Amino acid sequence: MGVPPTFEKFDKEGESNKWCGLMFLAAVTALVASFVKRFAFGIVGEAVTYQVRVDLFAKILSMRKSWFDSCEPSALISVLSLDTQTINGVATQSLSQ
């Protein structure tokens, strides 16, 4: 019976702590990047919606008086509020993908 071969001591705890720390750092980085992405696209979407509303309102104000007789006031309000929010959703969704 001979002497068993000697093996280099392997620090399992230290190695696992290193990899767990790296995975935790990667998860925190992904969390921060996701927050920044959503925040930035929210700002861009709101800016697009604002510009569409300003342009639409300017166009409505430039129409002749007779045009207003053919439109319901509720339709104009709907276009200014609901349709521009739809554009906001589409713009934000398109930009984020």
C-alpha positions as CSV (number, residue, x, y, z in Angstrom):
1,M,0.0,0.0,0.0
2,G,1.6,3.2,-1.1
3,V,1.2,6.8,-0.1
4,P,-1.9,8.4,-1.6
5,P,-1.2,11.1,-4.1
6,T,-1.4,14.7,-2.7
7,F,-3.9,17.0,-4.3
8,E,-3.7,20.8,-4.3
9,K,-6.2,22.2,-1.8
10,F,-9.1,23.7,-3.7
11,D,-10.9,26.6,-2.0
12,K,-14.5,25.7,-2.9
13,E,-16.1,28.3,-0.7
14,G,-14.0,31.2,-2.0
15,E,-14.6,30.1,-5.6
16,S,-18.3,29.9,-5.1
17,N,-18.5,33.2,-3.4
18,K,-16.6,34.8,-6.3
19,W,-19.1,33.4,-8.9
20,C,-22.1,34.2,-6.7
21,G,-20.9,37.8,-6.4
22,L,-20.4,38.1,-10.2
23,M,-23.9,36.8,-10.8
24,F,-25.3,39.2,-8.3
25,L,-23.5,42.1,-9.9
26,A,-24.8,41.0,-13.3
27,A,-28.4,40.9,-12.0
28,V,-28.1,44.4,-10.4
29,T,-26.6,45.8,-13.6
30,A,-29.6,44.3,-15.6
31,L,-32.0,45.8,-13.2
32,V,-30.5,49.2,-13.4
33,A,-30.3,49.0,-17.2
34,S,-34.0,48.0,-17.5
35,F,-35.1,50.9,-15.3
36,V,-33.1,53.4,-17.3
37,K,-34.5,52.0,-20.6
38,R,-38.1,52.2,-19.5
39,F,-37.6,55.7,-18.0
40,A,-35.9,56.9,-21.2
41,F,-38.6,55.5,-23.5
42,G,-41.3,56.9,-21.3
43,I,-39.8,60.4,-21.7
44,V,-39.4,59.9,-25.5
45,G,-43.0,58.7,-25.8
46,E,-44.4,61.7,-23.9
47,A,-42.3,64.1,-26.0
48,V,-43.8,62.5,-29.2
49,T,-47.3,62.7,-27.8
50,Y,-46.8,66.4,-26.8
51,Q,-45.5,67.3,-30.3
52,V,-48.4,65.5,-32.0
53,R,-50.9,67.3,-29.8
54,V,-49.3,70.7,-30.5
55,D,-49.3,70.0,-34.3
56,L,-52.9,68.7,-34.2
57,F,-54.1,71.7,-32.2
58,A,-52.3,74.1,-34.6
59,K,-53.9,72.4,-37.5
60,I,-57.4,72.5,-36.0
61,L,-57.0,76.3,-35.2
62,S,-56.0,76.9,-38.8
63,M,-59.2,75.4,-40.2
64,R,-62.0,77.6,-41.6
65,K,-65.0,78.3,-39.5
66,S,-67.3,76.2,-41.7
67,W,-65.2,73.1,-40.9
68,F,-66.2,73.4,-37.3
69,D,-69.9,73.3,-38.2
70,S,-69.5,69.9,-39.7
71,C,-67.7,68.4,-36.6
72,E,-69.0,67.5,-33.2
73,P,-67.1,69.2,-30.3
74,S,-66.7,65.8,-28.6
75,A,-65.0,64.4,-31.7
76,L,-62.4,67.1,-31.6
77,I,-61.8,66.5,-27.9
78,S,-61.5,62.8,-28.5
79,V,-58.9,63.3,-31.3
80,L,-56.9,65.6,-29.0
81,S,-56.9,63.3,-26.0
82,L,-57.6,59.6,-26.8
83,D,-56.0,59.4,-30.3
84,T,-52.8,61.0,-29.2
85,Q,-52.6,58.6,-26.2
86,T,-52.9,55.7,-28.7
87,I,-50.0,57.2,-30.6
88,N,-48.0,57.5,-27.4
89,G,-48.5,53.8,-26.7
90,V,-47.5,52.8,-30.2
91,A,-44.5,55.1,-30.2
92,T,-43.3,53.8,-26.9
93,Q,-43.9,50.2,-27.7
94,S,-42.1,50.5,-31.1
95,L,-39.1,52.3,-29.6
96,S,-38.6,49.8,-26.8
97,Q,-38.4,46.8,-29.1
